[in-house]
């Protein structure tokens, strides 16, 4: 879902289907359908896929500090790195945090992608 990070604003996550693994404050916690996680400000966390199929997660968060230098950061986490979900070094720059992954590319929307 994202790299292990913390934000200055709260976030909430509801698992709508499937299974996932919450990593919060360097601890793993399994999630399944209808599990809810409220993340207060400044708590490091991420969610990664788990189980044998896809997971659908509703994520809602405050965005008061989103466009400020105090928005949050990406701490290093060995637990998250075990799932390829941590930065290699602490940073608050998303470009540094995601540097080892391919850049997103725009694509054409195709009607046949939807049922």
Secondary structure, DSSP 8 states (H G I E B T S, - for coil): ---SBEESS-EEEEEEESEEEEEETTEEEEEETT-EEEE-TT--EEEEEESSS--EEEEEE--TTTTSTTSEEB---HHHHTTT-S-SS-BS-HHHHTTTS---------GGG--
